Amino acid sequence: MNFKNINIILEELGLKMSHRWEDWVMLKCPFAEWTHSKGTDTNPSFGIKINDTGNSGYHCFSADTTFLTFEGAKTFGDTVGTTQRVIGVDGKFVTAEIRHFGKQRIWELELSRNSVRKIIRTTEGHRWFAKHRGGGEVKETITASLEPMQRLQSRLPNGCSKVSTDSDRFNKGMVHGIVYGDGTQRKQRSNNGIVCLYGDKKQLSKWFSITKLGTTIREVEEIKGRPSHTRVSGPFGELCNTPPPLSIDVDYLYGFLAGYFGTDGHVSGNVVQYSSSRRHDLEFVRDAFIRLGIATYHIGGTMRKGYGKSPTALYTMNVVRSTLTASFFQRADQLAEFTESNPAYERLGWSVVSITQTNSLEDVYCAVVPDGNAFVLEDWILTGNCFTCKQKGRVSSLVRALAHYRDEDYTALAMKADMLEMDVAPKDFDSLADMEQEDQQPLDPSIFDGLYPSAIEVREAWSYLHYDRKISTPAAKQMGLLYDPEQKRILFPVRNKKGQLFGFSGRSILPPEKYPFNNYPKVRDYNGLKKEQHLLGAENLTGEQPVLLVEGLFAYARLMELGINQIMDPVASLGSALSDRQAATLGDNGQTVYILYDNDKAGDVGIFGAEKSDGTRSKGALDKLRKEVSVMMPDNWPEGKDDPDELTLEELEEMIDVAELIS
């Protein structure tokens, strides 16, 4: 927005510019009444950039960023507009509002710890607390100024001193944890349950006697190769499949976690680890520990061969040893291992690997923490919050923020600011075009090992593929589909002809009415994927068969399910707009291309181009491809069908057989 329009909006907000400094309009902080300790700003500390193209703004995160609360780990998108109890700068829980701060340019901050990598999607000016790897003082910095090898500051929660392991509530929690880990409900809807305790787990049977639940305990001798064990039966069937609510008293919760660890945990030297075939079990443990002031590391996963024919997922999560005490371990063998091992150095801090500015302008969110101006993200990363002194941002974001604080309806003014900011759109688009010319570098596939489970190993993902999309397990395996359980997305790996990985494109499995937050995208690209440079399925290009080009993820998946790759090479342009780079890839392949975009307006524009105001058309896929290769147009769509993922193999073959050559 230019200087004149900035002042128009400020005047309507009742604000006054203090002075102009280079490309910034400076004024006293408009949030001082609510966010400054003295309720006023003595010096002009707030800046608005003139002709901002989206690189500057309030210092926030994307909707899918996870932070830690008293109720467990949550995302900004799920909590926007609510008040949460977050972990503050001193490790105590403090109250914070979760706010939306408009659209801003996203930066990807790649981090590493203990050979695990993660990406935080944030903004250029967000505040961090970091020091160089060699040591030195922790200093406040911003995203754009971070350097590789710097280590971000961590903050663990304060411990909970109110837990008693001598109480009846702790004992009952122990029983619940034991049966949740190793118990079986005899019949559905029955409260009768059985627990079989083998080896060192036999020690846990005493808790059933202590709580006097009316259980039967007996020793079973070895029979036909089945080891001897302690068998407990009683009225606890309903506890076998349901953890307690997080809001339950801390004695019971601590007992549950200790009992569950007795069945599904192990101690080896300095490693204290839970394991489960169900990721959500470990997510519950993580969230419960947050409430108790106990820290955990990330949840990892691997595929293992169990009793079944196919490999299944096994998830693991380590507990930060220094946040536990000996009272947690109720098995003598586990207690001995814990107390006799020498505590080793615990690497909690995440190191910076890279900082990348993306092309994406997205809705961003942050916590407003008046007490300390900092809070803790997932994995114990301490970060600054929004609304500190020396804040800088865009006018449209300022209008929306003040609407909240003043409890005013500024909808019309915010829209006016949006329109005035469009004055710089041509410059913004030019810069984006320049960025898109840079070649994306391939990713190391090993950094994703255990990060996302296979889509066919998670029931909700498998069900969506099998029932909603009619994609079989063999086809899903062939495409290497993964699943993001937090975002509820099927992930399609995007590779080049050499098979090198460049990122993932994720399609939500949720219907629109169940989207978790506003502006939740149906399709989201991962790991900085520049999809204008790639074709989904490019690794299928043999140079020996004709190519069948479709738009989207599941149109491509449908082709693979139908086995069309036996006679043609299926690829998708990841949208209805074919880029010059994608067209060149198909041209280099040298084979005839059949264009089968969706039979709708967007598909027509993608094929033939969009009509301009002067009556001419922009270049569509047809114009871009026929300079390179022969192009065929299947156009005899079956009645009532407009999408390739609705077609049967017979219908598809008939469309291909009568397709016309476009000269």
N, C-alpha and C positions, 0 to 999 in steps of 0.2 A: 504494500500500500504506500502511495506517495505521501509526502510531508503534509500537503494540504488536506487530504482525506483523513489522515491520522488525527489531525486537530479537529476535524468535523465530528468524528466519533467521540473524541475525548470531551468535547464541549457538551455533547448529548448525555454523557455520563456524569457531567458536573466536575470533570477533572481539568487541571490546568498544567500545561507544559512548563517546566522550570527552565530548561535550556536545551540547545541542540549540541550534541557532541559527535563529530564525524558523521556516521550514518545512523545515529541513534537519537531518538527523542527521549529526553530524560525528565522524569517527574517523581514526586514523592510517592512512596509505595502506597497504592490504593487499597492494600490489604492490611495496612498497619493497625487499623482499629481492632482487627480480629486476630492478627498473627504476631504483632510485635509486643514484647513484654511490657513496654510503656504505653502502648496504644497509639503511638505516633512515630513518624519518620522525620528525624531532624534534618537529614541530608537527602537530596534527590537520589534515590538508590534504584529506582525502577526504570528499565529501558525498553523502548519499542523500536525495533529495527525498521528503517525506511526501505521500502521496496524489498521486503523479506520474501524469499522464494521458498520458504518452508524449512530451511536448515536450522533456524533458531526458534526457540519457543520455550514453553514451560518444560521443566526437566522431568520427564515421565517415562512410562513403560508401555509396551503393547499389552493388549487385553489378556493374552495368555501367560503373562509373567506371574509366577507364584510367589507369595510371601507368607510369613508365618503368623498365625493368630492363636488366641487362647482356644479357639475351636478347631485348630489344626491348620494345615496348609490350604490356602485358597488362592484363586486367581483374581486379578483386578476386574476382569470382565464379569465374573460371577458376583462380585461384591460392590460394584459401583453404585453409589447412592446410599450406602449403608455406613454405620459406625462399627468399627472393629477394635478389638483389643490386640494390639500388635506388640512385638518385643522392641522396646526402646533402646536408646544408646547405652543405658546402664544395665541391660539385661532384664529389666522389670517390664511387666505388661502395662501399656499405656493406651489411652483411648485415641483413636484417629478416624477421621472421615476419609472415605475412599471416593475420589472425585474424578470426573472426566474433564480433560483439558483440550478438547478439540483434536484436529488432525495435525500431525507433524511428521517430518522426515524420520524414518527409522534407521538406527545404527545397530549393527550386530556386534556384540562384545563376546568374543570366544574366550573361554576360560578352561583351565586344566587343573586337576588335583588328583594325585594318586593314580595317574594314567587314565583318568576319566575326564572326558571333555563335555562342556555344555555351552549353550549360547543364550545370552540374555539380549532381548530386543528392547532397546532403550533409545534415548534421544541424545543429540550432540552435547548438550550442556548439563546432563545429569551429574549430580555430585557423588563422588566416591571417596573412600579413605584408603590410601594405598602407600606402600613403601617399596623400595627396591629390594631385590632378592637378597642381596648381601647384608641387609639390615638397615639401620638408620631409623629416623623418625617417621611416624605415620603422618602423611600430609593429605589435606583435602585437595582434590583435583576434579576434573570433569571428563566425561567420556572421550571427547576429541583429543584430550591431552594425555590419556593413558598410554603407556609404552609396554611392549612385550617384555615379559619376565617380571613386571611389577606384581606384587602380591596384595590382594584386597584384604582389608581388615575383616575379621570374623567377630561375631558376638554370640556367645552362648547364653541360654536363659539362666536366671538365678534358680538355684535348687529349691525344692519344696521341703521344708523342715517339719511339716505337720503330719507326715505319714507315720503310722504306727503298725508294726508287723505283729504286735501282740493282741490286736483287736479281733473281735468276732467277724467284723466286716472284711478284714484282710484275709482271714481263713476262708470265708465264703468266696471271695474273689479268686483265691488260689484254686479252689475246686472248679470254678467256672473256667479258668484258664486251662486247667488240665483236660477237662472234657472237651473244650473247644479245640484243643490241639490234637487229642488222640481218641476222642469219644465218637460213638456212632449212635444215632437215634434208631431204635429198633423198627419202628413203623412211622410212616408219615403222620404228623399230627398227634403222635403219642409222646408222653413225657417219660417213657421208659428208655434208658440208655445203657450202653456198655462201654467200658474202657478197658483195654488190654495193655498192661504196662510191662515192657520187656527190659531186661538188663538193669542198668542203673536207674531206670525210670521207676522201678518197683518201690523206691524210697518214697515216691509221691503218694502211695496209697494211704499213708497215715492221715492225710488231710481229710479223707472221707470219714474216718472215725472221729476226728476232732470236731467236725461240723455237725455230726449226728443227723445226717440226711436220710437215714433209713436205708442205707446201702448194704449190699451183700458183697463181702470181700473173700475170695478164695484163691488158693494157689493151684495152678494147672501145670501138671508135669509135661515133659516133652512127649509129643505124640506124632509119630510119622514125620519126623524131621522138623516139626514146628517147635520152636524153642519153648522152654518153660516160661511162664509169665504169671503176673498177678491180674486176676479178672475181677473188675468191679462193676456191679450192676445196681441200678437204682433210679429214682425219679428225677433224672436230670437230662432227659432226652432233648428238651427244648433249648438247653444251653449249648448243645453240640454244634449248632450252626449259626448262633447269633452272639456277637460280642456285646458287652454292656454299652450303654450310652456314654459318651464322653462326659456328660454332665453328672455322672454318678459320683459319690464321695470318693476322695482320693485314696483312702485305705483299700476300698474294694478294687479300684482301678489299678493300683499298684500290685495288689494281690493277683489280679487277673494277668497282668503282664508277667509277673514272676512265675505263675503256674504255666502259662503258655510257653515261656522260655524253657521251663523244665521239660517240656515235651518236644518242642520244635526249635530249641536253641542249643548252641554248643560254645564252649570256651576252649581256646587253644592258644596258650601263651598270652599275647596281648589282644587277641581277636575275640570279641564277644559278638556273636552273630545269630540272627534269626534266619530261618529259611522256610519257604512255603511255596506250594504250587499255585497259590492265588495271590496276585499282586495286591489286591485290596486288603488282604490280611495285614500285610506289612505297612500299607498306608495307614491303617487304623492304629497299629503299634506306634508308628512315627507320630501321629497326631496326639495320641494319648501321652506319649513321652514329653511332647512339647508342653502340655499342661502341667506335667510333674517337674519340669525343669531339667529333663534328661535329653541329651542330644544324640542324634543318629547321623550316619552318613547316607549317601544316596542309595536308592534301591537298584540293584543290578539284576541281571537275568541271564540265563543260559539254557540251552536245550539239552535234555538228558534222556537216556533210554531207561524207562521204568518197567513196570509190569506189562504194559500194553505193547502193541505192535509198533506204534509210531512214537517218535520222540515227543516229549512234552516239556513245557516250560518249568523251570525252577528259579524262583526269585530269592535273593538274599539281601540282607541289610545288616550292616555292622552298627553297633552302639558305641558311642564315644566313651571309652573306658573311664576316663577321669570324671565323668558325670554320674557314675554308678558307685554304690557302696556295697559292702559285703552282705548287707541285709537282703539284697535282691536275690541272692542265689540260695535256693532252698534244697538243692541236691548237694550232698557232701562232696561228690567228685567235682562238680562245677565250682563249688566254693573253694576247694583246695587249689584248683587250677588258677582261679582268679587271685587268690591271696598269695600264692607262692611264686607267681611270675613277677618279674621286675617291670614296672611301667615303662613303656617306651615312648619316644617322642610321637606326638599325635599331630599330623599335618592337617590343619583345619582350613588354612587360607587357600584361596583359589588364585592361581597365577594367570596373568593376561597372556593370551596366545596371539590374538589379533583384534583389531578394531576396524570394521568395514562400514562405510556409508552405503546404504541401499538406495534403490530407486523408489521405494515404497513410502507413500504418504498414508498414515493410518491414524485411527483414533487412539489416543494415548490416555493413560490413567496414572494416578499416584495417590499415596496416602498423605494426608495433611496432619502432621504430628506437632502440635504446639509445644509439647513437653520434650525438648531435646532436639527437634528437627532432624531426626534420623529414625530408621526402623530396620528390620531384618528380613531379607529375602530368603527364599528356600535355600537350603544348604548353608545357612548361618552367615550369609553375606550381609554385612552392615552397609547401608546406603543412605544417602541424604534424602530428605523429603522435599516436596514442593512448598512454595511460599516461604522462602527465606529472603533476607535482605539481599540486595543486588540482583534481584530477579529480573529476567529479560524475557520478552515474549511477543507474540503476534496479537494484533488488536482483536481479532475475532475470538481468540481464546480468553483475552482479558474480559470481554463483554460477558461471555458465558460464566466465567468465574465470579464476577461481581454480581451476576444475577442470583447466584446461590447465596453469597454472603449477605446481600441486601434483601434477599427474599422478594425480588422483583421479577416481573415477566419481561425479559429483554429479547424475546424470540424475534421480533421484527428487526430490532437493532442488530442482533447477531447476524441475521440474513443480509442486512445492508452491509455489514462489515465484510461478510463473505464475498459479496459481489464487488465491493471496492478493492478487495485483495486480488481479484482476478485481473486487475490491470497489469500485473507482472506475469501472467500466465505464459505469454509467448517466450519470454526469457527463460522461465522455468522449464518449458517443454524443450527448448533448445539444449539446455544443460542436461536434461534427461537423455536426449538423443545421443549426446556426446558420450555419456556414461555407458550407454548400451553398446557402443562400439568396442569397448574393452572386452577381451576374451576372458570368459570365466575359467578359472583353473579347476581341474578335477579334484575331488575329495578323496581322502584316505578312508576306504570302507571300514577299516578296523575301528575307527572312532565311534561307529554306530553299533558295535557288537554289544548286545544286551540292552541297548538304549530303548529300542522299540521291539515288542514281541511280534512274531509272525501273526498275520491276520487270521489264519486258520486255527490258531491256538487259543484265541480269546473268544468266548462264546458269543458275545454280542456282535463282534465283528464277523465271525463265521456265519451267524444267523442272518445278518444283513446281506452278506455276499450270496449265501445259498438261497434264501427265500425271497429277498427283495430284488436282487440283481441277477439271480439264476447263474451265478458263477460257481463252478465246481471247485473242489479242493485241488485237483491236479492243475487246473488252469491258474488258480491263485498262486500255487507253488511255482509254476513256470514263470509267472510274472514277478515273483519275489515280493508279493504284497505284504506290507507290515501294517501295524496298527498303533496309533497314538491314543492310549486310553484316557489321557487327560483332556485332549481336544476332541475325542470321539471321531477320529478321522482314519479312513483307509489311506495308506501311503503308497504311492506308485513311485518306484525308483526311476529316475531319469538318467539315461546313459547315452554315450555317443556310439559310433559304429564300432569302436574298439572295446566297448564294454566298460569304459571308465565312468564312474559315478559323479554326477554334478549336483545332486540334491534330490528332493522328493516333492511331489505335488500331492496334497492331501484333500480328499473329498469327505465332507461330513456325512455321518450315517444318520443324523438327526433330521426329522421333518422340520420345516420352517417354524411351525408353531412351538417347537421345543428348543429353539436356539437359545443358548444360555445368556446371551446379552445382545444389546443393540449393535448393529453393524457386524455381527458375527458372520464371517464370509463362508459361503458354501464351499468354496475351494480356496485353500491357502497353500502357498509355496514355502518350502523349508530350505534352510541353509543357504540363503542368498541366491536361490536358483534364478538364473536369467533365462526364462523359458523362451524368449524370442530367439535364443541361440540354439535351441535344442528341439528335437522331435521325440516324443514318447515312442519308444520302440525302435529307435535308430539302430540298436544292436541287431535288429532283425533284417536290416538291409543287406541283401546278398549280392545285389548287382546282377542277378540271374533271373529274377521273377518280377512281374509287374507289381507296382506299389498301390495299396489301397489306403487313401488318406481320409481320416475322419477328424472331428473337432476335439472331442473330450475324452476324459479318462475312462468312463464306462462304455463309451462307444468302442474304444480300443479293446477294453476287456471283453466285450461281447464278441468281437472278431476273433480274439484268442480262444474264447470258449467254444466258438463254432469250428475251430480248427482251420480257419481260412489261411493260416500261415503255411499250410501244406502246398498251396497253389499261388499265393500272393504274399507280399511283405506288408503287413499292417503297421501303420504309424499314425500318430495323432499330433496335431499342431498345437495342442494345449490351449485351445481357444479358437474362435472363428476367424481370427486375423492371421494369415500366413505371412511371416516376416521374410525379408529378402534373404536373410541368412538361412532360414529353413528351406526356402526355394532353391538356394544354391546347393544345399546338401542333397536334395532330391535330384537336382540337375547332375551333380557329380556321380550319383548312383547310376544314371544313364538308362533307366527303365521307364516305360510308360506309367503315368500316374493316373489312377482313377480317383476323382474327387467325390467323396460321399459325405458332404457336410449336412447338417440337420436341415430338414425341409421346412424352414421357417424364415422369417425376415432376416435374422442375424446370419443364418447360413447363406442366404442370397447375397447379402452385403459382403460376407467373407469371400464368396466366389467371384462376384462381379464388381465389387467395389461400391463405395458409397457415393451417392449423387451429391455434387457440390452446388453451391448457390448459382454458379455461372452455367449450369447445365451439363458440365463435364462430370466424369467419375474418377474417383481415386482408383489406384491399382488394387485389384483383388487377387485371389490365388490363381485364377485363370490367366490373367495377364502376366503374372510373375513366372508361372510355370511353363507356358507354351513357348517362351523364348529358350527354355532349357531342354525340354523333353516333350514327347507326345502326351496329350491330355485326353482322357476319356471321361464322359459325364453320364453316370447312371442316373436316370431321371424318372423312371416309371415306378414311383413309390406305390406300394400296396395301399389300398383304401384304409384310412384311419390310422396310418403309421407315418410318423414324421422324424423319427430318430433311429439311427443305426442300431442302438441297443434294444430295439423292439423287434428286429427282423429275425426270421428263422433262416436256417442255412439255405433252404430251397428258395425263399424269396430273395435272398442276397445273390445267389447264383443266377437267378433269372434277371435281376437288375444288371448284373455285370455282363451277361451274355448279350443284352440288347443295348448296352451303352454306346453312345455316339462319340466318334472322334471329333474333337474341336480343333479346327485348323487355325 
